[in-house]
C-alpha cells in the first residue's frame, strides 16, 4: 500500500485554492504528523505562516498528551472519522477554547488525515447579537425619555432657583446655588445620554486601517501613553461601509477600556490592533430570511486581567461597569453603534488576554446608505 509523504502526494489542480476559500481552519497531515497542506484560515487560527506550520509539523502545535494526538492515533489505526469537542489549544502565539476538532482519513490516500477546527466563540458571537441589540435599543429609548421627560422640567427648576437666589438671604442663596449646580449636573448627564439617540449615519467606503492608525495616534499621545500598541493587519482587506466618526468612537472606546484595564491592574502589557477577513461570517436578519455578510473583522486585544465572569454576560448593557468611577455607558454605546451598522460583536476574555472583535460589512455590499437595522 503506497504511503504519501510531504510534497509527494498527488493533488488535483487548484486544491490549495479550494482549501483557501474555506472559512474553517484545515490541515492535511501525513503519517509522521507532518503537515502537508494548510489553508489561510488555519494560518490565522494558529497565528503562523504556512511555511512555519509545515516546518514544525503537528507536534509543534500541542503537547504530546493533547487530545489531538489521541484522535490521530485512533484514525491511523482504525480509519473513519472522529470528532472531539471542547478542546483547548494554547501557546505563546494563540489561545482557543471550546474548539471542536473533526478528523477523517482520505480513503484513496492512505496515511493522509484531514483535520478541521471549529471555534465556538464565532457562533456565540452571532447568537449574542439579539441580546446586544436589545441593550442598544433600551439605551436609545432611555435617551429619548430623558430628553423629553427630564430636560423640560429641569429648565423650570433652574429658572425658579435663579429667581429665589436673587431675593434670598445669604444662607438661602447658597441653597439656591446648590439647586442650580445640581440641575446643571443632571442636564450634563442628559447630554451624555443624547449620544444614544437615533441619528442619521453618514456612511461611505472607508479604509479601516486609516481609522485604526488615527485611533492609535490618539491613544499613544493621550489615554494610552506609555503602553505598547502593536498592529497586526491584513493589508488586502476591502473597504468597510460605515460612518467614520461613529466607527472611530467605537475604536477609541475599546482601546481606552483596554488601556484602563491594564493600568488599573498594575500590569505591564500591550494592546494589539488586528484585522482579518473571514468569508464565512453571516448574520441572519430576523423576519426576512436574508443573511448579512460580515467578513471584515477588527479585533482589539489587551493583556490585562480579563473581564470578570459576573460582568461578561451584561457587558454591553448600560450602567454596567467594574470601574470605580465608570459610568457604564462606553460599551453600551459601542453596542448601539454596531447595531446601527448592522454589525456583530464577540468578546473572548480570560486572565491575561481579552479580545473584543467587531464583525463589519464591506463596502461592496452596501453602496446606497447605512445597513438597515435588524429586528422589527
C-alpha positions as CSV (number, residue, x, y, z in Angstrom):
1,X,0.0,0.0,0.0
2,X,1.5,3.3,-1.1
3,X,2.3,6.0,1.5
4,X,2.3,9.7,0.6
5,X,4.7,11.9,2.4
6,X,5.2,15.7,2.4
7,X,5.3,17.2,-1.1
8,X,4.9,13.8,-2.9
9,X,1.1,13.2,-2.8
10,X,-0.9,13.6,-5.9
11,X,-3.2,16.6,-5.8
12,X,-6.0,17.9,-8.1
13,X,-5.2,21.2,-9.8
14,X,-6.3,24.1,-7.7
15,X,-6.7,22.1,-4.5
16,X,-4.8,24.7,-2.5
17,X,-7.0,27.4,-3.8
18,X,-10.1,25.4,-2.8
19,X,-8.8,25.0,0.7
20,X,-8.0,28.7,1.0
21,X,-11.6,29.5,0.1
22,X,-12.9,27.7,3.2
23,X,-13.5,29.8,6.3
24,X,-12.8,26.8,8.5
25,X,-9.1,26.1,9.5
26,X,-8.0,22.9,7.6
27,X,-4.8,20.9,8.0
28,X,-3.7,17.9,5.8
29,X,-1.5,15.7,7.9
30,X,0.8,12.8,6.8
31,X,1.7,9.6,8.6
32,X,4.6,11.1,10.6
33,X,2.5,14.0,11.8
34,X,3.9,16.1,9.0
35,X,1.7,19.0,7.9
36,X,1.3,18.7,4.1
37,X,-1.3,21.4,3.3
38,X,-2.6,24.4,5.2
39,X,-5.3,26.9,4.3
40,X,-5.5,30.6,5.1
41,X,-8.0,30.1,7.9
42,X,-5.5,27.7,9.6
43,X,-2.7,30.3,9.4
44,X,-4.9,32.8,11.2
45,X,-6.1,30.2,13.7
46,X,-2.5,29.2,14.7
47,X,-1.0,32.6,14.1
48,X,1.7,31.1,12.0
49,X,2.5,31.2,8.3
50,X,2.0,28.2,6.0
51,X,5.8,27.6,5.9
52,X,6.1,27.7,9.7
53,X,3.3,25.2,10.1
54,X,4.7,22.8,7.6
55,X,8.2,23.1,9.1
56,X,7.1,22.5,12.7
57,X,4.6,19.7,11.9
58,X,1.6,18.8,14.1
59,X,3.8,18.1,17.2
60,X,4.7,21.8,17.3
61,X,1.1,22.8,17.8
62,X,0.3,21.0,21.0
63,X,1.9,19.0,23.9
64,X,2.4,15.2,23.5
65,X,-0.6,14.4,25.8
66,X,-3.0,16.7,23.9
67,X,-6.3,15.1,22.8
68,X,-5.4,15.8,19.2
69,X,-2.8,13.1,19.2
70,X,-5.1,10.5,20.7
71,X,-7.5,11.3,17.9
72,X,-4.8,11.0,15.3
73,X,-3.7,7.6,16.7
74,X,-7.3,6.3,16.6
75,X,-7.6,7.3,12.9
76,X,-4.3,5.9,11.9
77,X,-5.2,2.5,13.4
78,X,-8.9,2.3,12.5
79,X,-9.7,4.9,9.9
80,X,-13.0,6.6,9.5
81,X,-13.8,9.9,11.1
82,X,-13.7,11.2,14.7
83,X,-15.0,14.4,16.4
84,X,-13.6,15.8,19.6
85,X,-15.4,18.6,21.4
86,X,-14.3,21.3,23.9
87,X,-10.6,21.1,23.1
88,X,-8.2,23.8,24.2
89,X,-5.2,25.0,22.1
90,X,-2.8,27.3,23.8
91,X,0.7,28.6,23.2
92,X,2.6,31.9,23.2
93,X,1.1,32.7,19.8
94,X,-2.5,31.5,20.1
95,X,-5.2,30.5,22.6
96,X,-8.5,28.9,21.7
97,X,-11.1,27.3,24.0
98,X,-14.1,25.1,23.2
99,X,-12.6,24.0,19.9
100,X,-14.3,21.1,18.1
101,X,-11.9,19.0,16.0
102,X,-13.2,17.0,13.2
103,X,-10.8,14.5,11.6
104,X,-11.1,11.9,8.8
105,X,-8.9,9.7,6.8
106,X,-8.9,10.0,3.0
107,X,-9.8,6.6,1.6
108,X,-7.9,6.9,-1.7
109,X,-4.8,8.4,0.0
110,X,-3.6,6.0,2.8
111,X,-1.8,7.8,5.6
112,X,-3.4,11.1,4.9
113,X,-5.7,12.7,7.5
114,X,-7.8,15.9,7.2
115,X,-8.3,18.0,10.3
116,X,-10.8,20.8,10.6
117,X,-11.1,23.1,13.7
118,X,-14.3,24.8,14.6
119,X,-14.2,27.7,17.1
120,X,-17.3,28.0,19.3
121,X,-16.9,31.7,20.0
122,X,-17.7,32.8,16.5
123,X,-21.1,31.1,16.6
124,X,-21.6,32.5,20.1
125,X,-20.8,36.0,18.8
126,X,-23.7,35.7,16.3
127,X,-26.1,34.2,18.9
128,X,-25.4,37.1,21.3
129,X,-26.4,39.8,18.9
130,X,-30.1,39.7,19.9
131,X,-29.0,40.5,23.5
132,X,-26.7,43.3,22.3
133,X,-29.4,44.8,20.1
134,X,-31.9,44.8,22.9
135,X,-29.4,46.6,25.2
136,X,-28.7,49.1,22.4
137,X,-32.4,49.8,21.9
138,X,-33.1,50.1,25.6
139,X,-30.4,52.8,25.8
140,X,-31.9,54.6,22.8
141,X,-35.3,54.6,24.5
142,X,-33.8,55.8,27.7
143,X,-32.1,58.7,25.9
144,X,-35.3,59.8,24.3
145,X,-37.2,59.5,27.6
146,X,-34.6,61.6,29.5
147,X,-34.6,64.3,26.9
148,X,-38.4,64.6,26.9
149,X,-39.3,63.9,30.5
150,X,-36.4,65.4,32.4
151,X,-34.9,68.3,30.4
152,X,-38.1,70.4,30.2
153,X,-38.9,70.5,34.0
154,X,-35.2,71.0,34.7
155,X,-35.2,74.3,32.9
156,X,-38.2,75.4,35.0
157,X,-36.5,74.3,38.3
158,X,-33.3,76.2,37.4
159,X,-35.2,79.3,36.5
160,X,-37.1,79.3,39.7
161,X,-33.9,78.7,41.7
162,X,-32.2,81.6,40.0
163,X,-35.2,83.9,40.9
164,X,-35.0,82.7,44.5
165,X,-31.3,83.3,44.6
166,X,-31.8,87.0,43.8
167,X,-34.2,87.6,46.7
168,X,-32.9,85.1,49.2
169,X,-30.8,85.8,52.3
170,X,-27.1,84.9,52.3
171,X,-27.8,81.4,53.8
172,X,-30.7,80.6,51.5
173,X,-28.7,81.9,48.5
174,X,-26.2,79.1,49.0
175,X,-29.0,76.6,48.8
176,X,-30.4,78.1,45.6
177,X,-26.9,78.0,44.1
178,X,-26.7,74.3,45.1
179,X,-30.0,73.6,43.3
180,X,-28.7,75.3,40.1
181,X,-25.4,73.3,40.2
182,X,-27.3,70.0,40.6
183,X,-29.6,70.9,37.7
184,X,-26.6,71.6,35.6
185,X,-25.1,68.2,36.6
186,X,-28.3,66.4,35.6
187,X,-28.5,68.3,32.4
188,X,-25.0,67.2,31.5
189,X,-26.0,63.6,32.1
190,X,-28.9,64.0,29.7
191,X,-26.4,65.4,27.2
192,X,-24.2,62.4,27.6
193,X,-27.2,60.1,27.1
194,X,-28.1,62.1,24.0
195,X,-25.4,60.3,22.0
196,X,-27.6,57.2,22.1
197,X,-30.4,58.9,20.3
198,X,-31.4,57.9,16.8
199,X,-29.2,60.0,14.5
200,X,-28.6,59.5,10.8
201,X,-25.5,57.7,9.8
202,X,-23.3,59.3,7.1
203,X,-21.8,56.1,5.6
204,X,-19.1,55.8,2.9
205,X,-16.4,53.3,1.9
206,X,-13.7,53.5,4.5
207,X,-10.1,52.2,4.8
208,X,-10.3,50.6,8.2
209,X,-6.6,50.7,8.7
210,X,-6.6,54.5,8.4
211,X,-9.2,54.6,11.1
212,X,-7.1,52.3,13.3
213,X,-4.0,54.4,12.7
214,X,-5.9,57.5,13.7
215,X,-7.1,55.9,16.9
216,X,-3.6,54.5,17.6
217,X,-2.0,58.0,17.4
218,X,-4.7,59.5,19.6
219,X,-4.2,56.7,22.2
220,X,-0.4,56.9,22.2
221,X,-0.5,60.6,22.7
222,X,-3.3,60.6,25.3
223,X,-5.1,57.9,27.4
224,X,-2.7,55.0,26.4
225,X,0.6,57.0,26.7
226,X,3.4,54.6,27.7
227,X,1.5,51.4,26.7
228,X,2.9,49.5,23.7
229,X,0.4,49.3,20.8
230,X,1.1,46.6,18.2
231,X,-0.5,46.5,14.8
232,X,-1.3,43.2,13.0
233,X,-3.2,44.0,9.8
234,X,-4.3,42.2,6.7
235,X,-3.3,44.7,4.0
236,X,-5.6,43.1,1.4
237,X,-8.8,44.0,3.2
238,X,-11.6,45.6,1.2
239,X,-13.1,48.9,2.4
240,X,-15.7,48.8,5.2
241,X,-19.1,50.5,4.7
242,X,-19.7,52.8,7.7
243,X,-19.9,56.2,9.4
244,X,-16.3,57.3,10.0
245,X,-16.9,59.3,13.2
246,X,-19.0,56.6,14.8
247,X,-16.5,53.8,14.0
248,X,-13.7,56.0,15.4
249,X,-15.8,56.5,18.5
250,X,-16.2,52.7,18.8
251,X,-12.5,52.0,18.4
252,X,-11.5,54.8,20.9
253,X,-13.8,53.3,23.5
254,X,-12.4,49.8,23.0
255,X,-8.7,50.9,23.1
256,X,-9.4,53.2,26.1
257,X,-11.0,50.4,28.0
258,X,-8.1,48.1,27.2
259,X,-5.6,50.7,28.5
260,X,-7.5,51.4,31.7
261,X,-7.9,47.7,32.4
262,X,-4.1,47.2,32.3
263,X,-3.4,50.4,34.3
264,X,-5.9,49.6,37.0
265,X,-4.5,46.1,37.5
266,X,-0.9,47.3,37.5
267,X,0.0,45.0,34.7
268,X,2.6,45.7,32.1
269,X,1.5,44.6,28.7
270,X,0.4,45.7,25.3
271,X,-2.6,46.4,23.1
272,X,-2.8,44.7,19.8
273,X,-5.0,46.0,16.9
274,X,-5.8,43.3,14.4
275,X,-7.8,42.9,11.2
276,X,-8.7,39.9,9.2
277,X,-11.1,38.6,6.5
278,X,-13.4,35.7,7.4
279,X,-15.7,35.0,4.4
280,X,-17.9,32.6,6.4
281,X,-19.4,35.0,8.9
282,X,-23.0,35.7,8.2
283,X,-25.8,37.1,10.4
284,X,-29.5,36.3,9.9
285,X,-31.9,39.2,9.7
286,X,-34.9,38.3,11.8
287,X,-38.2,38.1,9.9
288,X,-36.7,38.5,6.5
289,X,-35.0,35.1,5.6
290,X,-32.0,37.2,4.4
291,X,-28.4,37.0,5.6
292,X,-26.0,39.8,6.2
293,X,-22.4,39.1,5.2
294,X,-19.9,40.4,7.8
295,X,-16.5,39.2,6.6
296,X,-14.3,42.1,7.9
297,X,-13.1,41.6,11.4
298,X,-11.4,44.2,13.6
299,X,-10.0,42.9,17.0
300,X,-8.7,44.9,19.9
301,X,-6.7,42.7,22.2
302,X,-5.2,43.6,25.6
303,X,-3.1,41.7,28.1
304,X,-5.0,42.9,31.1
305,X,-6.6,40.9,33.9
306,X,-9.6,39.9,31.8
307,X,-13.3,40.6,32.3
308,X,-15.0,39.3,35.4
309,X,-17.3,36.4,34.7
310,X,-20.2,38.1,36.6
311,X,-20.0,41.1,34.3
312,X,-19.3,39.4,30.9
313,X,-23.0,38.5,30.1
314,X,-24.1,42.1,30.7
315,X,-21.1,43.8,29.2
316,X,-23.0,45.9,26.7
317,X,-25.8,46.9,29.0
318,X,-26.0,50.5,30.2
319,X,-24.6,51.4,33.6
320,X,-22.7,48.0,34.0
321,X,-19.1,48.7,34.9
322,X,-16.3,47.4,37.1
323,X,-14.6,50.8,37.2
324,X,-14.7,52.8,40.4
325,X,-15.6,56.0,38.6
326,X,-17.0,54.5,35.4
327,X,-20.5,55.4,34.0
328,X,-21.1,52.1,32.2
329,X,-22.0,53.9,29.0
330,X,-18.9,53.3,26.9
331,X,-19.6,49.7,25.8
332,X,-23.3,50.3,25.6
333,X,-22.5,53.0,23.0
334,X,-20.3,50.5,21.2
335,X,-23.2,48.1,21.1
336,X,-25.6,50.8,19.8
337,X,-23.2,51.9,17.0
338,X,-22.5,48.4,15.9
339,X,-26.2,47.7,15.8
340,X,-26.7,50.8,13.7
341,X,-24.1,49.5,11.2
342,X,-25.7,46.0,11.1
343,X,-22.5,44.5,12.6
344,X,-21.8,42.0,15.3
345,X,-19.5,41.8,18.4
346,X,-17.7,39.0,20.0
347,X,-15.9,39.0,23.4
348,X,-13.4,36.4,24.3
349,X,-11.7,37.0,27.7
350,X,-9.6,35.2,30.3
351,X,-6.9,36.4,32.7
352,X,-4.1,37.8,30.7
353,X,-5.9,38.4,27.5
354,X,-9.2,39.9,26.3
355,X,-10.2,40.1,22.6
356,X,-13.2,42.2,21.5
357,X,-13.9,41.6,17.8
358,X,-16.1,43.7,15.6
359,X,-17.7,42.0,12.5
360,X,-18.5,44.5,9.8
361,X,-19.9,44.6,6.2
362,X,-17.7,45.5,3.3
363,X,-18.4,48.5,1.1
364,X,-19.4,46.4,-2.0
365,X,-22.5,45.1,-0.1
366,X,-23.9,48.5,0.9
367,X,-23.4,51.3,-1.6
368,X,-26.6,53.3,-1.1
369,X,-26.7,54.0,2.6
370,X,-26.3,52.6,6.1
371,X,-27.2,49.0,6.8
372,X,-30.8,48.6,7.7
373,X,-31.4,48.0,11.4
374,X,-32.0,44.4,12.4
375,X,-35.3,43.5,14.1
376,X,-38.8,44.7,13.6
